[in-house]
C-alpha cells in the first residue's frame, strides 16, 4: 500500500512539474508577444526627446496625452478613417458576393472540368502579389483609375482564391439532400443559393468578412502604390504622414500614437467575433 501511494505521489509530482513548465512557457511567450504592444502604448505617451533617450524606459517619466490631442486636431485622421472604411466596406461586400457565387457551382453542381477549374483557382494563390502589381498598375493607369479607390475595390468583385476555397469547403459540408428537396419545390440554383445556403452559411460569411476587414484595415502596400492625394489616404498611410510632419525627422511618438489608435478597432472586432472565426474556419476544413 505504501509503495502504491509513493507511485501515485510520483505521478502527481510529474504532472505538477509538467503543468508548471507549460504555464511558465506560456507566460514567457505571452510576455514576448505583448511587449511590442506595451512599448507602442508607452511611446505614444512620451515626448520625442524621451522616445529617443538612452537607455530606453518602458514607463514614461511624464505621461503626455497631448500626443493624442495633437493627432486629432492637426491631422486628417477623420479623412483617413473614412477612407479606410470605404476600402473595408467595398472589399468586404465585393469578396463576399463574388467568392460565394464562384464557390457555389464548385461545391454544389456537377459539370465537366470542375476539378481543373478549382485547381487553377488554387494555383493562382501561389502567385505573389508583387509579381502582378506592375501589370495591374499599367492596366489601371490606362483606365485612368490611379489616385482613386477603384484599383483596390473593383478586383474584390472578381473573387479572391482563398475566400473561394473557404466558401467551397463550407458549402460541401451542407447535405445535398437540401438542394434536391428545393428542386422538387421548384427552386432554381440562385434561389437555393440565396434562400438556403446563405442563411446556413452565416458563420463562414462572418469569418471571411472579418478577415477581409482586418486585412484592409492593415493594408499599406496597395494604397502606397495607387494613392497620392492626402484626402484619399487610409489610416496606414496617414500614420506615415503624421510621422513626417516635422520635416525629415520621424516623430516616433506621433507614429506610435496613430498605431495605438489603429490597434483598438481590430481588438474590439476580435473580442466580439472570435467564436465565429473559430467556427467558420473549422467548419470549412471538415470536408475536402
C-alpha positions as CSV (number, residue, x, y, z in Angstrom):
1,X,0.0,0.0,0.0
2,X,2.9,2.3,0.9
3,X,4.6,1.6,-2.5
4,X,1.3,2.3,-4.3
5,X,1.0,5.7,-2.5
6,X,4.6,6.6,-3.4
7,X,3.8,5.8,-7.0
8,X,0.7,8.0,-7.0
9,X,2.7,10.8,-5.4
10,X,5.4,10.4,-8.0
11,X,2.9,10.6,-10.8
12,X,1.3,13.7,-9.2
13,X,4.6,15.4,-8.9
14,X,5.4,14.7,-12.6
15,X,2.0,16.1,-13.6
16,X,2.5,19.2,-11.4
17,X,6.0,19.7,-12.9
18,X,4.7,19.3,-16.5
19,X,1.9,21.9,-15.8
20,X,4.4,24.3,-14.2
21,X,6.7,24.0,-17.2
22,X,3.7,24.5,-19.6
23,X,2.4,27.6,-17.8
24,X,5.9,29.0,-17.5
25,X,6.4,28.7,-21.2
26,X,3.0,30.2,-21.9
27,X,3.8,33.2,-19.7
28,X,7.2,33.8,-21.3
29,X,5.6,33.6,-24.8
30,X,2.8,35.9,-23.8
31,X,5.3,38.5,-22.5
32,X,7.3,38.3,-25.7
33,X,4.1,38.7,-27.8
34,X,2.6,41.6,-25.7
35,X,5.8,43.5,-25.1
36,X,5.8,45.3,-28.6
37,X,2.2,46.5,-27.9
38,X,3.2,47.8,-24.4
39,X,6.2,49.5,-26.0
40,X,4.0,51.3,-28.6
41,X,1.5,52.4,-25.9
42,X,4.4,53.7,-23.8
43,X,5.9,55.5,-26.8
44,X,2.6,57.2,-27.6
45,X,2.6,58.7,-24.1
46,X,6.2,60.1,-24.4
47,X,7.8,63.2,-25.8
48,X,10.0,62.9,-28.8
49,X,13.1,63.5,-26.6
50,X,12.0,60.7,-24.2
51,X,11.3,58.3,-27.0
52,X,14.9,58.8,-28.3
53,X,16.5,58.7,-24.8
54,X,19.0,56.0,-23.9
55,X,18.7,53.7,-22.0
56,X,15.0,53.4,-23.1
57,X,12.3,53.3,-20.4
58,X,9.1,51.4,-20.6
59,X,7.2,53.7,-18.1
60,X,7.3,57.4,-19.2
61,X,8.6,60.0,-16.7
62,X,5.9,62.4,-17.8
63,X,2.8,60.9,-19.4
64,X,1.7,63.0,-22.4
65,X,-1.8,62.5,-23.5
66,X,-1.4,65.6,-25.7
67,X,0.0,63.4,-28.4
68,X,-3.5,62.1,-29.0
69,X,-4.9,65.7,-28.9
70,X,-2.3,66.7,-31.5
71,X,-3.1,63.8,-33.8
72,X,-6.8,64.6,-33.5
73,X,-6.5,68.3,-34.2
74,X,-3.6,68.6,-36.6
75,X,-4.0,65.7,-39.0
76,X,-6.7,64.5,-41.4
77,X,-7.5,61.5,-39.2
78,X,-11.2,61.6,-39.9
79,X,-10.5,61.5,-43.6
80,X,-8.1,58.6,-43.1
81,X,-10.7,56.8,-41.1
82,X,-13.4,57.4,-43.7
83,X,-11.1,56.2,-46.5
84,X,-10.2,53.0,-44.6
85,X,-13.9,52.3,-44.0
86,X,-14.6,52.8,-47.7
87,X,-11.9,50.3,-48.6
88,X,-13.2,47.8,-46.0
89,X,-16.9,48.0,-46.9
90,X,-16.2,47.9,-50.7
91,X,-13.8,45.0,-50.5
92,X,-15.9,43.0,-47.9
93,X,-19.1,43.4,-50.0
94,X,-17.2,42.5,-53.2
95,X,-15.4,39.5,-51.9
96,X,-18.4,38.0,-50.1
97,X,-20.6,38.4,-53.1
98,X,-18.2,37.2,-55.8
99,X,-16.4,34.5,-53.8
100,X,-19.6,32.8,-52.6
101,X,-21.1,32.9,-56.1
102,X,-17.9,31.3,-57.6
103,X,-17.8,28.7,-54.9
104,X,-21.4,27.6,-55.2
105,X,-21.1,25.7,-58.6
106,X,-17.8,24.3,-57.5
107,X,-19.4,22.8,-54.4
108,X,-23.0,22.0,-55.3
109,X,-23.0,21.4,-59.1
110,X,-21.5,18.7,-61.4
111,X,-20.0,19.8,-64.7
112,X,-17.1,18.8,-66.9
113,X,-13.8,20.4,-65.9
114,X,-14.9,21.4,-62.4
115,X,-11.8,19.9,-60.7
116,X,-9.5,21.5,-63.2
117,X,-11.1,25.0,-62.7
118,X,-10.8,24.6,-58.9
119,X,-7.2,23.5,-59.2
120,X,-6.5,26.6,-61.4
121,X,-8.1,28.9,-58.9
122,X,-5.9,27.4,-56.1
123,X,-2.8,27.7,-58.3
124,X,-3.3,31.5,-58.5
125,X,-2.8,31.6,-54.7
126,X,0.8,30.7,-55.3
127,X,1.5,33.8,-57.4
128,X,2.9,36.6,-55.2
129,X,1.1,40.0,-55.3
130,X,4.4,41.7,-56.1
131,X,4.6,39.8,-59.4
132,X,1.2,41.1,-60.6
133,X,1.4,44.6,-59.3
134,X,3.2,46.1,-62.3
135,X,0.8,44.8,-65.0
136,X,-2.1,45.8,-62.7
137,X,-0.7,49.3,-62.3
138,X,-0.3,49.7,-66.1
139,X,-3.8,48.4,-66.6
140,X,-5.4,50.8,-64.0
141,X,-3.4,53.7,-65.4
142,X,-4.9,53.1,-68.8
143,X,-8.3,53.0,-67.2
144,X,-7.4,56.4,-65.5
145,X,-8.2,54.8,-62.1
146,X,-5.0,55.9,-60.3
147,X,-5.4,58.1,-57.2
148,X,-8.8,56.6,-56.5
149,X,-10.2,53.6,-54.6
150,X,-11.2,51.7,-57.8
151,X,-7.9,49.7,-58.2
152,X,-8.4,48.4,-54.7
153,X,-12.1,47.8,-54.6
154,X,-13.0,46.6,-58.2
155,X,-10.7,43.4,-58.0
156,X,-12.7,42.2,-55.0
157,X,-15.7,41.7,-57.2
158,X,-13.8,39.1,-59.2
159,X,-13.3,36.7,-56.3
160,X,-10.2,36.0,-54.2
161,X,-9.0,32.4,-54.5
162,X,-8.6,31.8,-50.7
163,X,-12.1,33.0,-50.0
164,X,-13.4,30.8,-52.8
165,X,-11.7,27.9,-51.2
166,X,-13.2,28.6,-47.8
167,X,-16.7,29.0,-49.2
168,X,-16.4,25.9,-51.3
169,X,-15.2,23.8,-48.3
170,X,-18.1,25.1,-46.1
171,X,-20.8,24.6,-48.8
172,X,-19.6,21.0,-49.2
173,X,-20.5,20.3,-45.5
174,X,-24.2,21.0,-46.1
175,X,-26.1,17.9,-47.2
176,X,-27.1,17.9,-50.9
177,X,-30.5,16.5,-50.0
178,X,-31.5,20.0,-49.1
179,X,-30.9,21.0,-52.8
180,X,-32.9,18.1,-54.0
181,X,-35.8,19.0,-51.8
182,X,-35.6,22.6,-53.0
183,X,-35.6,21.4,-56.7
184,X,-38.8,19.4,-56.0
185,X,-40.4,22.6,-54.6
186,X,-39.5,24.4,-57.9
187,X,-36.4,26.4,-56.8
188,X,-33.6,27.2,-59.2
189,X,-29.9,27.4,-58.4
190,X,-29.9,31.1,-57.5
191,X,-32.9,30.6,-55.1
192,X,-31.2,27.6,-53.5
193,X,-28.0,29.7,-53.1
194,X,-29.7,32.9,-51.7
195,X,-32.5,31.3,-49.7
196,X,-30.9,28.2,-48.3
197,X,-27.1,28.2,-48.5
198,X,-26.5,31.8,-47.5
199,X,-28.6,31.6,-44.2
200,X,-27.0,28.2,-43.4
201,X,-23.5,29.6,-44.0
202,X,-23.7,32.6,-41.7
203,X,-20.5,31.6,-39.8
204,X,-18.3,31.4,-42.9
205,X,-19.7,34.7,-44.3
206,X,-18.9,36.4,-41.0
207,X,-15.4,34.8,-40.9
208,X,-14.5,35.9,-44.4
209,X,-16.0,39.3,-43.8
210,X,-13.9,39.8,-40.6
211,X,-10.7,38.5,-42.3
212,X,-11.3,40.9,-45.2
213,X,-11.9,43.8,-42.9
214,X,-8.8,43.2,-40.8
215,X,-6.7,42.8,-44.0
216,X,-7.8,46.2,-45.4
217,X,-7.6,47.9,-42.0
218,X,-3.9,47.0,-42.0
219,X,-3.1,47.2,-45.8
220,X,-0.3,49.5,-46.7
221,X,1.2,48.2,-49.9
222,X,-1.6,48.9,-52.4
223,X,-2.6,52.3,-51.1
224,X,1.1,53.3,-51.2
225,X,1.1,52.3,-54.9
226,X,-2.2,53.8,-56.0
227,X,-3.0,56.8,-53.7
228,X,-1.3,60.2,-53.9
229,X,-3.9,62.6,-52.5
230,X,-3.7,63.2,-48.8
231,X,-7.5,63.2,-48.5
232,X,-7.7,59.7,-50.1
233,X,-5.1,58.1,-47.8
234,X,-6.2,55.4,-45.4
235,X,-5.0,55.2,-41.8
236,X,-1.9,53.1,-42.7
237,X,-0.6,55.9,-45.0
238,X,-1.9,58.5,-42.6
239,X,0.3,57.2,-39.8
240,X,3.3,57.7,-42.1
241,X,2.2,61.2,-42.9
242,X,1.8,62.1,-39.3
243,X,5.3,60.9,-38.5
244,X,6.8,63.2,-41.2
245,X,5.0,66.4,-40.1
246,X,8.2,67.9,-38.8
247,X,10.4,67.9,-42.0
248,X,12.7,64.9,-42.4
249,X,12.6,64.0,-38.7
250,X,10.5,61.0,-37.9
251,X,8.2,61.8,-35.0
252,X,8.1,58.3,-33.5
253,X,5.9,59.3,-30.6
254,X,3.2,60.5,-33.0
255,X,3.5,57.4,-35.2
256,X,3.1,55.2,-32.1
257,X,0.1,57.3,-31.2
258,X,-1.5,56.6,-34.6
259,X,-0.6,52.9,-34.1
260,X,-2.4,52.7,-30.8
261,X,-5.5,54.3,-32.4
262,X,-5.3,51.7,-35.2
263,X,-4.9,48.8,-32.7
264,X,-8.2,49.4,-30.9
265,X,-10.8,48.6,-33.5
266,X,-9.4,45.2,-34.6
267,X,-9.1,44.2,-30.9
268,X,-12.8,45.1,-30.3
269,X,-13.8,43.3,-33.5
270,X,-12.0,40.2,-32.5
271,X,-13.5,40.2,-29.0
272,X,-17.0,40.2,-30.4
273,X,-16.4,37.8,-33.3
274,X,-13.8,35.2,-32.1
275,X,-16.3,32.4,-31.8
276,X,-17.5,33.0,-35.4
277,X,-13.9,33.0,-36.6
278,X,-13.2,29.6,-35.0
279,X,-16.5,28.1,-36.1
280,X,-16.1,29.3,-39.7
281,X,-12.5,28.1,-40.3
282,X,-13.1,24.8,-38.5
283,X,-16.3,24.0,-40.4
284,X,-14.6,24.9,-43.7
285,X,-11.8,22.4,-43.1
286,X,-14.1,19.4,-42.3
287,X,-14.6,18.1,-45.8
288,X,-12.1,18.2,-48.7
